[in-house]
Amino acid sequence: MHPATERFADLFTPKPITVLREGYDRRRLMDDVVAGLTVAIVAPPLAMGIAIASGVEPERGLTTAIVAGSIISALGGSRFQIGGPTAAFIVVVYRVVETQGYDGLALATFLAGLMLTALGFLRLGTCVKYIPHPVTIGFTADIGITIFVSQLADLLGLKTGRLPGEFVHKIEALAAALPTFDPSTIAIALLSFGVILGLRRWKPRLPGLLFAVVAAAAAVALLQLDVATIGSKYGGIPRTPPAPALAIPTWEKLVAILPDAVTITLHAGLESLLSAVIADGMTGRRHRSNRELVAQGIANVVSPIFGGLPATGAIARAATNIRSGSNGPVSGILHARFLAAFVIAAAPLAARVPLASLAVNLAIVAWNMSEVHALSHLLGHAGWGERLVLVTTLLLTVFVDLTVAIRVGVVLSAILFMHDMAEAVEVEAHDGGTLPERDLLERDRPDEPGPRPAYERALDEDVVVCRIHGPCFFGAANRRAQTLGRIGDRPRVLVLDFDGVPLVDTTGATALKTVIDEASRHGIPASSSPR
């Protein structure tokens, strides 16, 4: 087999094939059944809650978890990835649905799937490592804040109608609706919160989210409470998904939806690869980032055809999958199958689920996403540049747009990095009588074949040795040239020592050539010494 073909196969072989090649027996299958069932128990409240918070019907979240989750596990490059709708998409999906409707969201998701697939085949999956940590913390913290704010209406039972997408206007609408709070809804929310915290403390292995939803639904039914439920607001959950369909867009629609498609692409790629990296850290395995992007792309192409939402890797569900004993992607495939069985068998019961209990689940997810500890650490211990990037990214995500925030954050980080690199460069100048000890020792080494360096031949002459440290790139080129230009009395020989220069770009080379040309015009021979 040709080496290029082998390399392609290594990069793009789906993980299920790798796992089967290693050997798969009945014991592994049973472990994966248990893990898949555990994740399937946790997933429904989150999938429905994410869909509702995104401004669409709850069944769209379940459809995404079933369709996209199955594809991501079957075709992905991570052993333990669990795909589906995630809270990180809520802000983006809500805004697209508000401005373009669900048809616009479906088209944007479809285009994002094509982009993700292309990025994977172009082997750009490793580019996620170039997103600076303060940028990641900034936009994920803002998403968590925005999600929490969007859940306040369901947590308090406020009569708000559909909330606006802009953060400031949303706050204004919630503040205006505060007098309409409902005590029964608040009581259900507190009950759900208490069940989750109690189980997390005394029985952490039990699915607290599911128990909270069941307890809240039982309380509403037994006490005949008049609170909003999935049935009262959405009419329940259909047992079968809608027929495959995707509207043929006009050119104007494509142009209008393209920025949203780019945002979804960026979101899905970042979160899926971040989830895969976290799973690797928990298990010691290695994922195939480009194969993972291809699987995410295919999943996002198929999901909107069946009425689903954008999908990506779900960090919390992947961690649950690992802790439940998963051996590989079979558990993820089974998780999607169990979810489908849940929809068929228990869809009528979902109508009784109070919206307040789902809002509690998402509020807890929002708190976890806010990265409070990471935020406080960066703000308290990082340098001024990283704090500036963090705050800028967070504010732009809140008041402008997520894509703009990431672009500005990355560019600002790059500028600050170049500034730091430029400040780190040094140019040491030594005349013949003050050469450092290292040069004096090298002058006395035994004779070697070939001509001796200029500064060794001219140590007793009027010679200046300039030792350069650091990368000679465009950000530091002028600074180097100015430093070299400030050498005092013009020597008879100028030596440029590049021993400490790891790289030279075109701008740096041009600046150095200017220094050499200037020396030549004054009759000073210049020599380079690349040790």
C-alpha positions as CSV (number, residue, x, y, z in Angstrom):
1,M,0.0,0.0,0.0
2,H,1.2,3.5,-0.9
3,P,2.4,5.5,2.2
4,A,0.0,8.3,1.5
5,T,-2.9,5.8,1.4
6,E,-1.7,4.3,4.7
7,R,-1.6,7.7,6.2
8,F,-5.1,8.6,5.0
9,A,-6.4,5.3,6.4
10,D,-4.7,6.0,9.8
11,L,-6.3,9.4,10.0
12,F,-9.8,8.6,8.8
13,T,-10.6,5.1,10.0
14,P,-13.8,5.3,12.2
15,K,-13.2,4.3,15.8
16,P,-15.7,1.4,15.7
17,I,-13.6,-0.3,13.2
18,T,-10.5,0.1,15.3
19,V,-12.3,-1.3,18.4
20,L,-13.6,-4.3,16.5
21,R,-10.1,-5.0,15.2
22,E,-8.8,-5.1,18.7
23,G,-11.3,-7.8,19.6
24,Y,-14.8,-7.4,20.9
25,D,-16.5,-10.0,23.1
26,R,-19.7,-10.5,25.1
27,R,-18.3,-9.0,28.2
28,R,-17.4,-5.8,26.4
29,L,-20.8,-5.7,24.8
30,M,-22.5,-6.0,28.2
31,D,-20.4,-3.1,29.6
32,D,-21.4,-1.0,26.6
33,V,-25.0,-1.8,27.1
34,V,-24.9,-0.6,30.7
35,A,-23.0,2.5,29.7
36,G,-25.3,3.3,26.8
37,L,-28.4,2.8,28.9
38,T,-27.0,5.1,31.6
39,V,-26.3,7.9,29.2
40,A,-29.7,7.4,27.6
41,I,-31.4,7.9,31.0
42,V,-29.5,11.2,31.5
43,A,-30.0,12.5,28.0
44,P,-33.8,13.0,27.6
45,P,-34.2,15.9,30.1
46,L,-31.2,17.7,28.7
47,A,-32.2,17.2,25.1
48,M,-35.7,18.4,25.6
49,G,-34.6,21.3,27.9
50,I,-32.0,22.5,25.3
51,A,-34.6,22.4,22.5
52,I,-37.1,24.4,24.6
53,A,-34.4,27.0,25.7
54,S,-33.4,27.3,22.0
55,G,-36.9,28.4,21.1
56,V,-38.1,25.2,19.3
57,E,-40.2,22.2,20.2
58,P,-38.8,19.6,22.7
59,E,-39.0,16.7,20.2
60,R,-36.4,18.4,18.0
61,G,-33.8,17.9,20.8
62,L,-34.7,14.2,21.1
63,T,-34.5,13.8,17.3
64,T,-31.0,15.4,17.3
65,A,-29.8,13.1,20.1
66,I,-31.1,10.0,18.3
67,V,-30.1,10.8,14.7
68,A,-26.9,12.8,15.2
69,G,-25.8,10.9,18.2
70,S,-25.9,7.6,16.3
71,I,-23.9,9.0,13.4
72,I,-21.3,10.6,15.5
73,S,-20.6,7.4,17.5
74,A,-20.7,5.2,14.4
75,L,-18.4,7.3,12.2
76,G,-16.4,9.4,14.7
77,G,-12.8,9.5,15.6
78,S,-13.2,9.3,19.4
79,R,-14.0,6.1,21.3
80,F,-16.2,7.7,23.9
81,Q,-17.8,10.7,22.2
82,I,-21.5,11.1,22.8
83,G,-23.1,13.4,20.2
84,G,-26.3,15.4,20.4
85,P,-27.7,18.9,21.1
86,T,-25.7,20.8,23.7
87,A,-26.3,23.9,25.8
88,A,-23.5,25.8,24.0
89,F,-25.7,26.0,21.0
90,I,-28.7,27.6,22.8
91,V,-27.7,31.2,22.2
92,V,-26.9,30.6,18.5
93,V,-30.0,28.5,17.7
94,Y,-32.3,30.9,19.5
95,R,-31.1,33.9,17.6
96,V,-31.2,32.1,14.2
97,V,-34.7,30.8,14.8
98,E,-35.8,34.2,15.9
99,T,-34.5,35.9,12.8
100,Q,-34.7,33.2,10.1
101,G,-37.2,30.7,11.4
102,Y,-36.6,26.9,11.7
103,D,-36.2,26.6,8.0
104,G,-33.3,29.0,8.2
105,L,-31.8,27.1,11.1
106,A,-32.1,23.8,9.2
107,L,-30.3,25.3,6.2
108,A,-27.5,26.8,8.3
109,T,-27.0,23.5,10.1
110,F,-26.9,21.7,6.8
111,L,-24.3,24.1,5.4
112,A,-22.3,23.8,8.7
113,G,-22.2,20.1,8.2
114,L,-20.7,20.4,4.8
115,M,-18.1,22.9,6.1
116,L,-17.2,20.6,9.0
117,T,-16.8,17.6,6.6
118,A,-14.6,19.7,4.4
119,L,-12.5,20.9,7.3
120,G,-12.0,17.3,8.4
121,F,-10.9,16.1,5.0
122,L,-8.6,19.1,4.7
123,R,-6.9,17.9,7.9
124,L,-7.6,21.1,9.8
125,G,-8.9,19.4,13.0
126,T,-5.7,20.2,14.8
127,C,-6.2,23.9,14.4
128,V,-8.4,24.0,17.5
129,K,-5.2,24.1,19.6
130,Y,-4.6,27.7,18.2
131,I,-7.7,29.0,20.1
132,P,-6.2,30.7,23.2
133,H,-7.4,29.6,26.6
134,P,-8.7,33.0,27.6
135,V,-10.9,33.2,24.5
136,T,-12.4,29.7,25.2
137,I,-13.1,30.6,28.8
138,G,-14.5,34.0,27.8
139,F,-17.1,32.7,25.3
140,T,-18.1,29.6,27.3
141,A,-18.6,31.7,30.4
142,D,-20.8,34.1,28.6
143,I,-22.8,31.2,27.1
144,G,-23.4,29.9,30.6
145,I,-24.5,33.3,31.8
146,T,-26.9,33.8,28.9
147,I,-28.4,30.3,29.3
148,F,-29.0,31.0,33.0
149,V,-30.8,34.3,32.2
150,S,-32.9,32.6,29.6
151,Q,-34.1,30.0,32.1
152,L,-35.4,32.6,34.7
153,A,-38.8,32.8,33.1
154,D,-39.4,29.1,33.4
155,L,-37.8,28.9,36.9
156,L,-40.0,31.7,38.2
157,G,-43.2,31.1,36.1
158,L,-43.0,34.5,34.6
159,K,-45.6,35.5,31.9
160,T,-43.2,36.9,29.3
161,G,-44.2,35.4,25.9
162,R,-41.2,34.8,23.6
163,L,-38.1,36.5,25.0
164,P,-36.0,38.7,22.6
165,G,-32.7,37.3,21.5
166,E,-30.5,40.3,22.5
167,F,-29.1,40.0,26.0
168,V,-30.0,43.5,27.2
169,H,-33.6,43.4,25.8
170,K,-34.0,40.0,27.4
171,I,-33.0,41.4,30.8
172,E,-35.5,44.3,30.3
173,A,-38.3,41.9,29.4
174,L,-37.6,39.6,32.4
175,A,-37.5,42.6,34.8
176,A,-40.8,43.9,33.5
177,A,-42.4,40.5,34.0
178,L,-41.1,39.9,37.6
179,P,-44.5,40.8,39.2
180,T,-46.1,37.8,37.4
181,F,-44.0,35.2,39.2
182,D,-45.8,32.0,40.2
183,P,-45.2,30.5,43.7
184,S,-46.1,27.0,42.6
185,T,-43.5,27.1,39.7
186,I,-40.9,28.3,42.1
187,A,-41.7,25.5,44.5
188,I,-41.3,22.9,41.7
189,A,-38.0,24.4,40.7
190,L,-36.8,24.3,44.3
191,L,-37.9,20.6,44.6
192,S,-36.0,19.7,41.5
193,F,-32.9,21.5,42.6
194,G,-33.1,19.8,46.0
195,V,-33.4,16.3,44.4
196,I,-30.4,17.0,42.2
197,L,-28.2,18.3,45.0
198,G,-29.3,15.6,47.4
199,L,-28.5,12.7,45.0
200,R,-25.3,14.3,44.0
201,R,-24.2,14.3,47.6
202,W,-25.5,10.9,48.9
203,K,-25.9,8.8,45.7
204,P,-23.7,10.5,43.0
205,R,-24.0,7.5,40.7
206,L,-27.7,7.9,40.3
207,P,-29.0,10.1,37.4
208,G,-30.1,13.1,39.5
209,L,-31.5,15.0,36.4
210,L,-33.9,12.2,35.6
211,F,-35.0,11.7,39.2
212,A,-35.6,15.5,39.6
213,V,-37.8,15.5,36.5
214,V,-39.8,12.5,37.7
215,A,-40.2,13.9,41.2
216,A,-41.4,17.3,39.8
217,A,-43.9,15.6,37.4
218,A,-45.2,13.4,40.2
219,A,-45.6,16.5,42.5
220,V,-47.5,18.4,39.8
221,A,-49.9,15.5,39.2
222,L,-50.5,14.6,42.8
223,L,-51.0,18.2,44.0
224,Q,-52.9,19.3,40.9
225,L,-50.6,22.3,40.5
226,D,-51.3,24.8,37.7
227,V,-47.8,25.1,36.3
228,A,-46.5,25.0,32.7
229,T,-45.6,21.6,31.3
230,I,-44.4,20.3,28.0
231,G,-48.0,19.2,27.3
232,S,-49.6,22.5,28.2
233,K,-47.1,24.5,26.1
234,Y,-46.2,22.2,23.2
235,G,-49.0,19.6,23.2
236,G,-46.7,16.7,24.1
237,I,-44.0,14.7,22.2
238,P,-44.8,12.8,19.0
239,R,-43.8,9.2,18.9
240,T,-42.4,9.3,15.4
241,P,-40.0,11.8,13.8
242,P,-41.1,14.0,10.9
243,A,-40.6,12.7,7.3
244,P,-37.2,13.7,5.9
245,A,-37.4,17.1,4.3
246,L,-35.2,20.1,3.6
247,A,-36.4,23.2,1.8
248,I,-34.6,24.3,-1.4
249,P,-33.2,27.8,-0.6
250,T,-33.0,30.8,-2.8
251,W,-29.6,32.5,-3.4
252,E,-30.6,35.4,-1.1
253,K,-31.5,33.0,1.7
254,L,-28.1,31.3,1.3
255,V,-26.2,34.6,1.6
256,A,-28.3,35.6,4.6
257,I,-27.8,32.4,6.5
258,L,-24.1,31.9,5.7
259,P,-22.7,33.8,8.7
260,D,-24.9,31.7,11.0
261,A,-23.6,28.5,9.3
262,V,-20.0,29.7,10.0
263,T,-20.9,30.3,13.6
264,I,-22.4,26.8,13.9
265,T,-19.4,25.3,12.2
266,L,-17.0,27.0,14.6
267,H,-19.1,26.0,17.6
268,A,-19.5,22.4,16.6
269,G,-15.9,22.0,15.7
270,L,-14.5,23.5,18.9
271,E,-16.9,21.8,21.3
272,S,-16.6,18.3,19.7
273,L,-12.8,18.4,19.7
274,L,-12.7,19.8,23.2
275,S,-14.9,17.0,24.3
276,A,-12.7,14.4,22.6
277,V,-9.6,15.9,24.3
278,I,-11.2,15.7,27.7
279,A,-12.3,12.1,27.0
280,D,-8.6,11.3,26.1
281,G,-7.5,12.8,29.3
282,M,-9.9,10.6,31.3
283,T,-8.9,7.4,29.5
284,G,-5.4,7.8,28.2
285,R,-6.6,7.1,24.6
286,R,-6.1,9.3,21.5
287,H,-8.8,10.5,19.2
288,R,-8.6,11.3,15.5
289,S,-9.5,14.9,15.3
290,N,-10.0,15.0,11.5
291,R,-12.1,11.9,11.5
292,E,-14.2,13.4,14.3
293,L,-14.8,16.6,12.3
294,V,-16.0,14.5,9.3
295,A,-18.4,12.6,11.5
296,Q,-19.7,15.8,13.1
297,G,-20.2,17.2,9.6
298,I,-22.2,14.2,8.4
299,A,-24.3,14.3,11.5
300,N,-25.1,18.0,11.0
301,V,-26.0,17.3,7.4
302,V,-28.5,14.6,8.3
303,S,-29.9,16.1,11.6
304,P,-31.9,19.0,10.0
305,I,-33.3,16.7,7.3
306,F,-35.1,14.8,10.1
307,G,-36.1,18.0,11.9
308,G,-33.2,18.1,14.3
309,L,-30.9,20.8,15.7
310,P,-27.1,21.4,15.4
311,A,-25.2,18.6,17.1
312,T,-21.7,18.3,18.6
313,G,-19.9,16.3,21.2
314,A,-21.5,16.6,24.6
315,I,-18.8,16.8,27.3
316,A,-20.9,15.9,30.3
317,R,-22.6,12.9,28.5
318,A,-19.2,11.7,27.2
319,A,-17.8,11.8,30.8
320,T,-20.9,9.9,32.0
321,N,-20.3,7.3,29.3
322,I,-16.7,6.8,30.4
323,R,-17.6,6.6,34.1
324,S,-20.3,4.0,33.3
325,G,-17.7,1.5,32.0
326,S,-17.9,2.1,28.2
327,N,-15.3,0.3,26.1
328,G,-15.9,2.3,22.9
329,P,-18.3,3.8,20.4
330,V,-20.8,0.9,20.6
331,S,-22.2,2.4,23.9
332,G,-22.8,5.7,22.0
333,I,-24.7,3.9,19.3
334,L,-26.7,2.0,21.8
335,H,-27.5,5.2,23.7
336,A,-29.2,6.5,20.6
337,R,-31.2,3.3,20.2
338,F,-32.3,3.4,23.8
339,L,-33.4,7.0,23.3
340,A,-35.5,6.0,20.3
341,A,-37.2,3.3,22.4
342,F,-37.9,5.9,25.1
343,V,-39.6,8.2,22.6
344,I,-41.8,5.4,21.3
345,A,-42.7,4.0,24.6
346,A,-42.8,7.0,27.0
347,A,-43.7,10.0,24.7
348,P,-47.1,10.5,26.4
349,L,-45.5,10.7,29.8
350,A,-43.2,13.5,28.7
351,A,-46.2,15.8,28.4
352,R,-46.4,15.8,32.2
353,V,-42.9,17.2,32.7
354,P,-42.9,20.7,34.2
355,L,-40.8,23.2,32.3
356,A,-39.4,24.4,35.7
357,S,-37.7,21.1,36.3
358,L,-36.0,21.2,32.8
359,A,-35.0,24.8,33.5
360,V,-33.3,23.7,36.7
361,N,-31.3,21.1,34.8
362,L,-30.2,23.8,32.3
363,A,-29.4,26.3,35.1
364,I,-27.0,23.8,36.6
365,V,-25.4,23.1,33.2
366,A,-25.1,26.9,32.8
367,W,-23.3,27.2,36.1
368,N,-20.9,24.4,35.1
369,M,-20.3,26.1,31.8
370,S,-19.6,29.5,33.4
371,E,-16.1,28.2,34.5
372,V,-16.2,30.3,37.7
373,H,-13.0,28.9,39.0
374,A,-11.1,29.4,35.7
375,L,-12.5,32.9,35.4
376,S,-11.4,33.9,38.9
377,H,-8.0,32.3,38.4
378,L,-7.4,34.2,35.1
379,L,-8.6,37.5,36.4
380,G,-6.5,37.1,39.6
381,H,-3.3,35.6,38.4
382,A,-2.9,36.0,34.6
383,G,-1.1,38.9,33.0
384,W,-2.8,42.0,31.8
385,G,-2.9,40.8,28.2
386,E,-4.7,37.6,29.0
387,R,-7.2,39.5,31.2
388,L,-7.8,41.9,28.4
389,V,-8.5,39.1,26.0
390,L,-10.9,37.3,28.4
391,V,-12.9,40.4,29.2
392,T,-13.0,41.5,25.6
393,T,-14.2,38.1,24.4
394,L,-16.9,37.9,27.1
395,L,-18.3,41.4,26.5
396,L,-18.3,40.9,22.7
397,T,-20.1,37.6,23.1
398,V,-22.8,39.3,25.3
399,F,-23.4,42.4,23.3
400,V,-22.3,41.7,19.7
401,D,-21.9,38.1,18.4
402,L,-20.1,34.9,19.3
403,T,-18.2,34.7,16.0
404,V,-17.1,38.3,16.2
405,A,-15.9,37.7,19.8
406,I,-13.8,34.6,18.8
407,R,-12.3,36.4,15.9
408,V,-11.4,39.5,17.9
409,G,-10.1,37.4,20.8
410,V,-7.8,35.3,18.6
411,V,-6.5,38.4,16.7
412,L,-6.0,40.3,20.0
413,S,-4.1,37.3,21.5
414,A,-1.9,37.1,18.4
415,I,-1.1,40.8,18.6
416,L,-0.2,40.5,22.3
417,F,1.9,37.4,21.6
418,M,3.8,39.2,18.9
419,H,4.4,42.2,21.2
420,D,5.8,39.9,23.9
421,M,8.0,38.1,21.4
422,A,9.3,41.5,20.1
423,E,10.0,42.6,23.6
424,A,11.9,39.4,24.4
425,V,14.5,39.9,21.7
426,E,18.1,40.9,22.7
427,V,21.1,42.2,20.8
428,E,24.4,41.9,22.8
429,A,27.3,44.0,21.4
430,H,30.8,43.2,22.5
431,D,34.0,44.9,21.3
432,G,37.3,43.0,21.0
433,G,38.4,43.7,24.6
434,T,35.2,42.7,26.3
435,L,34.2,39.5,24.6
436,P,32.4,37.1,26.9
437,E,34.2,34.2,28.4
438,R,32.6,31.7,26.0
439,D,34.2,33.5,23.0
440,L,37.6,33.8,24.7
441,L,37.6,30.0,25.3
442,E,36.6,29.3,21.8
443,R,39.4,31.5,20.5
444,D,42.0,29.1,22.1
445,R,40.5,25.8,20.7
446,P,42.7,23.6,18.5
447,D,43.0,24.5,14.9
448,E,40.3,23.1,12.6
449,P,40.3,22.7,8.9
450,G,38.8,25.6,6.9
451,P,38.9,29.4,7.5
452,R,38.4,30.6,11.1
453,P,35.4,32.9,11.8
454,A,36.0,36.6,11.3
455,Y,35.7,37.5,15.0
456,E,38.4,34.9,15.8
457,R,40.7,36.3,13.2
458,A,40.1,39.8,14.4
459,L,39.9,39.6,18.1
460,D,42.9,41.9,18.5
461,E,41.5,44.4,16.0
462,D,38.8,46.9,16.4
463,V,35.9,44.4,16.2
464,V,32.3,44.3,17.4
465,V,30.4,41.0,17.9
466,C,26.6,41.3,18.0
467,R,24.9,38.3,19.4
468,I,21.2,38.1,18.5
469,H,18.8,36.2,20.7
470,G,15.2,35.4,19.7
471,P,13.1,35.0,16.5
472,C,13.9,37.6,13.9
473,F,10.4,38.1,12.6
474,F,8.5,41.2,11.4
475,G,7.4,42.2,14.9
476,A,10.9,42.5,16.1
477,A,12.8,43.4,12.9
478,N,12.7,47.2,13.4
479,R,13.7,46.9,17.0
480,R,16.8,44.8,16.1
481,A,17.7,47.2,13.3
482,Q,17.4,50.2,15.7
483,T,19.6,48.4,18.3
484,L,22.2,47.5,15.8
485,G,22.2,51.0,14.4
486,R,23.0,52.5,17.9
487,I,26.4,50.9,18.0
488,G,28.9,53.6,19.1
489,D,32.2,54.2,17.2
490,R,32.1,52.4,14.0
491,P,34.3,49.2,14.2
492,R,36.6,47.9,11.5
493,V,34.8,44.5,11.6
494,L,31.1,43.8,12.5
495,V,30.2,40.2,13.4
496,L,26.5,39.1,13.6
497,D,26.1,36.0,15.7
498,F,22.9,34.1,14.8
499,D,23.5,31.3,17.3
500,G,20.4,32.3,19.3
501,V,18.0,32.9,16.4
502,P,15.5,30.1,15.9
503,L,13.9,31.6,12.7
504,V,14.2,34.5,10.3
505,D,11.3,35.7,8.2
506,T,11.4,37.9,5.1
507,T,10.9,41.1,7.0
508,G,13.6,40.2,9.5
509,A,16.0,39.3,6.8
510,T,15.4,42.6,5.0
511,A,16.0,44.6,8.2
512,L,19.3,42.7,8.8
513,K,20.3,43.2,5.2
514,T,19.8,47.0,5.7
515,V,22.2,46.9,8.7
516,I,24.8,45.0,6.6
517,D,24.4,47.4,3.6
518,E,24.8,50.4,5.9
519,A,28.0,48.8,7.4
520,S,29.3,48.2,3.9
521,R,28.8,51.8,2.8
522,H,31.1,52.8,5.7
523,G,33.7,50.3,4.7
524,I,33.0,47.9,7.6
525,P,33.1,44.2,6.6
526,A,30.2,42.3,8.1
527,S,30.3,38.5,8.8
528,S,27.7,36.1,10.1
529,S,28.5,33.4,12.6
530,P,25.8,30.6,12.7
531,R,27.2,28.3,15.2
